[in-house]
Amino acid sequence: MTRSELIGSTLDAAWHRQTAEASIERWLQVCEQQQWGDIPENIEQLILVFGASWYFTRFIFFRGKKSAELIDKPLLTSFDAQTLLQFLSTALEGEDQENQFEWLRSLKNQAMLQILLRRLTEQESLSDNEAALTNLSIATLNVAMNIVGLDLDNLDGQIAVLGMGRIAGLEMNYGSDLDLIFLYRESSENFHSFFSDKIRKLLRNMSLLTPTGVLYDIDMRLRPHGTSGALITSEKSFLEYHQGKREIWERQMMTRCQAVIDKQGLGENSLQQVRPYIYTTSFDQSATTEILSVRQRVEDELGSRRGKIDVKRGKGGIMDIDFITHYLQLQHACDSPELQTSSTREALSILAELNLLKQDDANNLLHAYDFFKQIEACLRLFDMKSVNSFSRTLDDGNALVRAMSYKGEGAAARFLDKHKELTENTHNLFLSTLT
């Protein structure tokens, strides 16, 4: 097969075919003008990236030949937390903070591009891909904190970072925010002021968009007292808040909380002290009613936009699965501590092992969870933004339909039928579990 025939056949598999075709045509022109030759040799993978993500298409053109070399000769073969931290830490060699952050953005994108390639070429499972993305986010945060002067090795365990939601369960997706709580030991007012100033600088630089891209948006609304609370939280305040009587939704959120940066155990020790107040023996009908009410309110306000299907908040979507696991964990994790996990997938598997959820039901929920999370990844990859919804009317050539491997005549209808089947089954399980 000639190179041009290979390009043509690969374009047929690209998600956004027209975008991929225009981008590869432009790329070949640049290669000819710059006399780079056939770079990358693995042109198929480059086309798949062009078809999946405009964010990474821009990044590749911005970096030019160096980015294409990543496809033929990956810089990373492992995406564990320590390897990624070591890779990203070279950014600390920059001459000043601005240069260091720009270097970090580039390194983070290089790593994420390689993670994406492993997924596009089906070298690893969806859950492994999400774990790699989570490890990357934690390593990036760690280096960024060092850049602004929050070097944990020199702060003697004074601070820790708690991750909420997907980051806590190693289930982050492309375009995910970082839901964080910054925790510190109360030592002096001077330290509080010092820490607050550094965190403000961190937040600004993490979300700053430059030609190289962006690091991450950080969401801190889940900290004690929400947006009306202090930007950073003392250990004492954290304990007092969560050891008091909390609303059920706050206890739900705390089932997905882990120390993600914690040199001296401040974060984990604090969580150990509040877990008995999250997982208690007092779980009655009023708690169930409140969970149902919260879920309905989210669906009504955020999950039912006209003409759109919300894969996260809509009826039968990801949030239904989350609420099933939260509910059963809050009911039973006091007596079964192994249920005190922040991973939705792991929680569902343990619930089945403990006969608290039928094995078939757990399998169906895990299958639906992976299907919905894959949709979410496909939606977010194009612009690397937190997109969760798609049109109720799709045609056979739609990028999402192609990304989900539905091809040929009637592909869109088959995809929508599958989604409808899974959402209906999921919502029925949600209702049967909580009512």
Buried (B, 14 or more C-beta within 10 A) or exposed (E): EEEEEEBEEBBEBBBBBEBBBEBBEEBBEBBEEEEBEEBBBBBBBBBBBBBBBBBBBBBBBBBBBEBBBBBEEBEBEEBEBEBBBEBBBEBEEBEEEEEBBBBBBBBBBBBBBBBBBBBBEEEBEBBBBBBBBBBBBBBBBBBBBBBBBBEBEEBEBBBBBBBBBBBBBBBBBBBBBBBBBBBBBEEEEEBBEBBBEBBEBBBEBBBBEEEBBBBBBBBBEBBBEEEEBEBBBBBEBBBEBBEEEBEBBBBBBBBBBBBBBBBBEBBBBBBEBBBEBBBBEEBEEEBBEBBBEBBEEBBEEBBEEEEBBBBBBBBBBBBBBBBBBBBBBBBBBBEBEEBBBBBBBBBBBBBBBBEBBEEEBBBBBBEBBBBBBBBBBBBBBBBBEBBBBBEEEBEBEBBBBBBBEBBEEEBBBBBBEEBEEBBEBBBBBBEEBBE
